[in-house]
């Protein structure tokens, strides 16, 4: 039985998210960390070498091109991840959120092979990063750089990384108390129409998310761009590849 999508979104709005013990576990549990990792959007650490990799477009990067593939790769056992918290129930729940327009992925490709990426949930002006994977050096870093660039340009205010890791710390993530996190979260999800009940599900994430994470086949008018993401170039509002140079510019601009 999958997780109800409205319940899942409501949980995110109060700082709670689901996990499981392993891939084949039948149960999930809800987590509310006492210390929360976030990545300040103005504090992403873009090293010289990473900036060069992004500019040279070593990987072809897309958005929402293979959400299911990214989740499946994140759920795989790897040398640096002997087990996974993504069981079948959680995988199905996020697939459902993706279909509804709330869960999104960033993919890195080498030719036709998916070699890196990440996925998470967008709600209001918050993005909740769920998991990432890398099968080539720096692939997940490139995906995160593109995520932060798009978020900065489209009006997001909070990138939730859940738990701190050395990998995230090296990219600029910081750890804050749950109390401080809830203040940032409340500001980021203010205006999300939870009072509409299940009507929220039919509306999709909307706003900044619809610009930063367009679903396949979606289109936005110039009026949408000016209203929702005045800093975002129209070339960034597509799911296909765009300029790595533009992403570096977004990450290094100071205003």
N, C-alpha and C positions, 0 to 999 in steps of 0.2 A: 504494500500500500504506500503510495507516494505521499509526500508532505503537501498539505494544502497550500497553494501559492499565496493566498491572502495571509494565512498564518505566518508563512515564511517572511513576507515583506514586513508584517507587523513586528516580528521578532527583530529584524534588522533595525527597525526604527527605534527600538529600545535598547539596542546594543547587544543582542543575543544572536547566536548563529549555531547551526547544527554540525555535529561531527559523528563519526562512528569509529569503532575500534579497528576494523580492517575491511577489506574489499568484500568479503563474504558474510560479514556480520548482518544480522537481521534487525538489529535495533539501532536507533540513533539516540544521542543525548544533546542537550542544549548547553552552550558554553557562554560564560560571561567573564572574560579575563579580568583580573584585578589590575593588571598593567596592560596597556594596549599599545601596539605598534602602529604608528601612522607615518606617512611620508609627506611632509610639508611640500606643497606643489611648487613653492618658490625655492625649495632647498634640495632639489634633486642633484646628486653629485655626478655631473657629466665629465668624466675624466677625458684627458686629451685623446687617449687611445679609443675610448668608446665613442667620442664625437667623430673621430675619423672613420670608425666602422659604420656608424649611422650615415654619415655623409656619402661614403663610398657605396652604400646600399649593398653591402655584402650579402644581406638577406632581402628577399622580397617580402614586404610586410602588408598584411591585409587585416581588415576588421570584419568580424562576423562571417568570414568565408567558410570556416569549418569549426563551428562551436563544438559539435559532438566529438570531432577528432581531438581537439584540445583537451576536453574533459577526459577522454579516454587515455590520452598520453599522461595527463596528470595523475591518473589512477593507477598507472603501471608501476610495478616494482622496478627500482633502479639501484645502481651501486650506492647512490647517496640517499636512497629512500627505500629501506627494506620492507616497509609496510605502508599502507595508505589508509586515510580516514574516509575516503570516498567510496561508500558502498553503493549497491545498485539503487537503493531507495534515494540516496542523495543525488546520484547521477541523473535519475529520472526527474527529480524535483527541479534541478537546474535546467534541464532540457525544457521542461514545461515553462519555467520563467523566461527562457530564451524565446520560446514561441510567442510568449505574451509581450515581449519587448523590454524585459527588465534585466536579463542576464546577457552578457556580451563577452566576446573573445577578441584577442589580438593574436595573429598568427605570424610566424616567421618561416619562410620557405627557402629551401635550397633546391632549385629546379622545381620538381613536382613533389618533393618530400617535405613533410611538415617536421621541422627540426627544433622548434621552440614556440613558446606562446604562454598566454595566461588567460584566465577568465575570472569574472566576478559579476556583481550585481550593482546596477545603477538605480538610485532612488533619490529624487530631488537633486541636490547638488553634491551628493555623496556617492562614491564608488567603493564598494566593499570587495577588495581583492581576495579571491578564494584560493587559488593555487596557480603555480607556474611550473614549467618544465623546460629543460634545455637538452638537446642532443648534439649541439655544436657549441664551441666556445663562444660565449657572449650572447647567444641567441635569446635567452630570457632577459638579459639586460637590455637588449635592443627592443624587445617587446614592451618592457616597462618604460623605456624612454619614450616610445611612441604613445603609450597610454598617458603618461604625464603631460606630454606636449599637447595632446588633444584635450585633456582635462583643463589644462591652464587656459587654453584658447576659448573654451566653450562655457566657462563660468562655474565650474565645479570648485568646491571649497575644501573637500575632505577626501583623502585617499586612505582608507582603513586597510592596514596590512595584518591585522589580528595579532600575530605573535612575532616578536623580534627574532631575527636570525642574523648571523654574521654577514650573509649575502645582502640582506636588506639594509643593515647598518652601513655597509660600505657604499651604498647608493644614496644615503642621506636620511634614512628612516630614524625616527626618534620614538622613545617609549614614554608614555604619559599615564597618569592614573586614570582609572575608570571614571572617576568624578569629572576630571577635566575632559575626558573623551566625550562624555554625555553632553557637556555644554556644546562642544563643536558639532556633535551629531544633531542635537536639537536645532541648531541654526541651519544645518545643511538640509534637513528634511522638513523644515518649516514650509507650510503651504502644500505639502503632499495631501491630497484629499482622502484621508482615511475614513472620513465621515460618510463617504459614498459607498462604503462597504465593498461588495464584490464588483461594484461599478468601477472601482479603481483598476481592476484587472483588464477591463476592456479599453481603458484609456492609454495603457502603456506608460513607460517612464516619461515620455514627452520632454519638452524643454531642452535643456542642455544635452541630455542623453541622446535625444533624437538627432542632434547634430554631430556629436562626438562619436556615436556608435550607430550609424545608420544600418538598418537591417537590409538584407539583400533585396534589391528591387525598389527600395524606398527612394523618395525624391523630396527635396526641400526647395521652396521658392526663395527668391532673393529676399522677400519680406521676412521669411522665417529666419534666414541667416542674420539679417540686421537686428531682429528682435532678440533672438536667443543666443547668438554667438558673434558679436560684432568684431571680435579679434580673429575669427577663424576664416581663413581663406576658403573660397568655394572649392578649391582643389582638394581640401581636406575632408569634405563632406561626402566622400564616396568610400565604399568598402574596399576598392582596389588599391593598388600601389600609388603612393604619392611621393613627393620629394623628401628624401632624408635630410637634405639641406634645410628644408622648411622646418622640420622637427627640431633640428639643432638650434635654429633661430628662435623657435618658441621656447626652448628650454633655457636659453641664455638671455632672453630679453628681461629687463628689470622692471617693466611696468606693463 
